């Protein structure tokens, strides 16, 4: 029998004394998502593998990163009404797949919910390579709503992304969705890269 270490009740990244505690990261800023679930903890070789998947478009690796998702979904506090892949590049730059696309489609099929694409990335800059504080200021101008309608109202949204580093992009997109009427936003990521 293995004992699991309690983690932050919001981001799930930091080890805590109990499951009711919030880490300093989440206490120190306005956090708009209600929780983050990570399929895999950071390992050096998995980080390199994810980078190959992301930048060399190795689609077979998306299958690997979606393995064992069934073990994690019970951690979701609320089952989502819609699933959103966090936009990674704008459409003009030929983004034909997302490293987390297999996970999103499997969850949508399991729960019989729709995958939506109501947000796009408008910045051509990458988050990687930016300093910690720069990621948050960049995220504030990196995304926009595709349509300003009522399609988010009253819904619980699950955002799926490939990697959690600072949470800046997830937080900004969560803020946008909530400001357009969503009830709550949860996040699921393939890999945690917190601390690098």
Residue, then its C-alpha position, 0 to 999 in steps of 0.5 A: x500500500x502506497x501513501x500519497x503525499x498531500x498536495x495543494x488543493x488548487x494547483x496540485x503541484x506543491x507538497x502540503x501537510x494536509x489536503x485542505x491547504x493551499x500553497x504559497x504560489x496559489x495564495x500569492x496571486x489571483x488564481x482563476x482555475x479551481x484545480x490542476x490535475x497532472x497526469x505525470x510528474x516531471x521527469x527529465x526524459x519525459x520532458x524531452x519526449x514531450x518537447x519532441x512531441x510538441x515541436x517535431x509533431x510526433x503524433x504517436x507520442x500523444x498516445x503515450x502521454x494520454x495513458x492512464x488518464x482514467x486513474x486521474x479523472x476521479x480527482x476532478x471535483x466537477x465533471x466538465x460540460x465542455x473541454x478546451x485545448x489551450x491554444x498553443x499557436x495561432x492558426x496562421x502558423x500551421x498548428x495541425x495538432x496539439x500534444x494533448x489532443x488524444x487526451x482531450x478526445x478520449x475525455x470528450x468521448x468518455x463523458x459525451x461532452x463537446x470539445x470547444x475552440x472558443x479562444x485563440x492565441x494571437x501572440x506569436x511569441x512563445x512562453x518558453x524562455x521567458x522569465x517567471x514574471x514575464x510569462x504572466x504579463x505575456x499571457x495577458x495579451x496572448x489570447x482572445x475570444x473567437x466570439x463574444x457570445x454567451x456560449x460559456x454561460x453556466x458551464x463547467x469548463x476543463x482546459x487541457x494543456x501539455x505542460x504546467x510550468x508557471x500556470x500563467x497561460x492556464x490562469x489567463x484563459x481561465x479568467x477570460x472564460x469566467x468573465x464570459x459566464x462560466x461557472x468554474x474552470x478546471x485544468x488537466x495537464x500532461x506533465x508538470x514542469x513546476x520548479x524549472 
